[in-house]
Amino acid sequence: MSPELSPEQPVIVVGGGLAGLTAALHLAERGLSPLLLEADQHFGGRMGGGETVEIEHGGQRWRFPAEHGIHGLWGQYHNLRAMLDRHGIAPNRVAARREDWVHREGGRTYRAEAGSAVRRSPVPAPLHYLGLLVRPDFIAMLTLRDWIGLPRVVGSVYLALAYDPLIEPSSLADHNLSTLFAHWPPRLRAFMTALMRNGLAAEPEEVPLGGALAFLRFYTLLRRDAWAFEYLPSDAESALISPLTAAISAYGGELLSRAHVDVLEPVPGGWRVHWQRADGGRHVATAAHVVLALDAPSARRLLAASPATADAIPALTWPCGLANGVVRLWFDTAPTSRAESGICSGDFTIDNFFWIQRIQRECVAWHAATGGALVEAHIYGPPEVLDLPDTALLALAVSDILHAYPELRGHMIHATMQRNPATHTRFETGADSRYLGVESPWPAISMCGDWLRYPHPALFLERACVTGIAAATRVSVALGGEPCPIIPALPPEPLAGAFQRGLRGVRRVVRRTRGLR
């Protein structure tokens, strides 16, 4: 470190979402006392809390903490689980059991239970989706065209086994998910479109094909247990975010909310960070290292506004941020279906739903006392749908739930509509320098977030966690400390691994035949 500067602290973390909290906690555990600055009043980013909803029901007043949306901890979220377990956070997670596929077409609604058929399939990966084809309710969803087109579907899905877009340089930049679905039969296309929208929160025409293949590989294709997931036992703010911030503070870290960082300024031996508080006051601090843990749109704005970093921005590839809507509906009775969640396709506006009285303990207690039910539905688009007024969007969501569960007609007692800003990552992939990675182009600035280039097969919450750990390692090692270990993803099941090696071999032969490197 240059003797010209004595930093106020060794590291400043900008952004208090899961990636920033992960980085700050790992740094604090190593005695580096980070300062974390978050622009919002809530920490947690897309897992942060919101306004609590209160309703009168059964002669009592009940409180329901709001959040940006329900999150699941999937089978391959090993680093996130390890961090939570190490600090005793959210120990009583709720295992997912049943997830419905609900399809509406031509005025009729169809339903099949699909989740357990995939993760409990007796057929090994990557053939475990065949478990759906022995379920009578799923078979009843398919048409003759679906059965005839099944070989084409299988062949195009298993393209994901020949190519790992999280590791390999991308050759799919000009293709989107609709390319994969171009000649699929109708119901299987509807099912996979619903699955992808549920995971990637965008229309097939908006999802890069590389991101879609990465999703298939990570969440389901290589291992059956990757599809197994757990819910947090309470709202994310209470179950996960507040305990994480408390752990950071206990290890000597400092966290400031409503601190909007607007300029990064290089100084000898480090960086000067400028931020503004909600009261309009201006503040400055210097640090030997900065960790940027912002969503992609916010990171781009900050780096473009800082003269020392602005010149590099036009040459970089920036993923799009996606907005979404969250509807919550309260009923004085519960549906007859036993599924705790589901995905929707066809003539539905909502993309998925979660019955909270089967997941979160506060709502479980409310259901036990009153028999009521609370469903949360997510709406990812398209843009012309999200542009509708709240009342229109809420009416469409209510109509969807009542078509899926007609026994609930006349039983709704309350409804809320929440809009989330365009910060959810439209997942893109790239292994070259056009995509920002944990090691940034600027000295002593490290990056973390679910949108960054990093050679680890993970998406979303796990990618945020992994890149947060990697950024903490980079800072810790630079300051003479210990690295932070990253748990690798489990390997493919043996048959999936054999398929993968075989298809990659075919790919190499084809490339050599065409004279490609």
Sequence and secondary structure as in RCSB ss.txt:
>XXXX:A:sequence
MSPELSPEQPVIVVGGGLAGLTAALHLAERGLSPLLLEADQHFGGRMGGGETVEIEHGGQRWRFPAEHGIHGLWG
QYHNLRAMLDRHGIAPNRVAARREDWVHREGGRTYRAEAGSAVRRSPVPAPLHYLGLLVRPDFIAMLTLRDWIGL
PRVVGSVYLALAYDPLIEPSSLADHNLSTLFAHWPPRLRAFMTALMRNGLAAEPEEVPLGGALAFLRFYTLLRRD
AWAFEYLPSDAESALISPLTAAISAYGGELLSRAHVDVLEPVPGGWRVHWQRADGGRHVATAAHVVLALDAPSAR
RLLAASPATADAIPALTWPCGLANGVVRLWFDTAPTSRAESGICSGDFTIDNFFWIQRIQRECVAWHAATGGALV
EAHIYGPPEVLDLPDTALLALAVSDILHAYPELRGHMIHATMQRNPATHTRFETGADSRYLGVESPWPAISMCGD
WLRYPHPALFLERACVTGIAAATRVSVALGGEPCPIIPALPPEPLAGAFQRGLRGVRRVVRRTRGLR
>XXXX:A:secstr
  TT   SEEEEEE  BHHHHHHHHHHHHTT   EEE SSSSSBGGG B   EEEEETTEEEEE  BS   EEET
T HHHHHHHHHTT S S EE   EEEEEEETTEEEEEE HHHHHT SS TTSGGGGGGG HHHHTT  HHHHHHH
HHHHHHHGGGGT  TTTS  S TT BHHHHHTT  HHHHHHHHHHHHHHH S GGGSBHHHHHHHHIIIIIS SG
GG EEE SS HIIIIIHHHHHHHHHTT EEESSEEEEEEEEETTEEEEEEEETTS EEEEEEEEEEE   HHHHH
HHHHHSHHHHTTGGGSB   EEEEEEEEEEESS  S   SEEEEEES S  EEEEGGGT HHHHHHHHHH  EEE
EEEE   HHHHTS HHHHHHHHHHHHHHH GGGTT EEEEEEEEEEEEEE      STTB BSB SSTTEEE ST
TSB SS   HHHHHHHHHHHHHHHHHHHTT             HHHHHHHHHHHHHHHHHHHHTT  
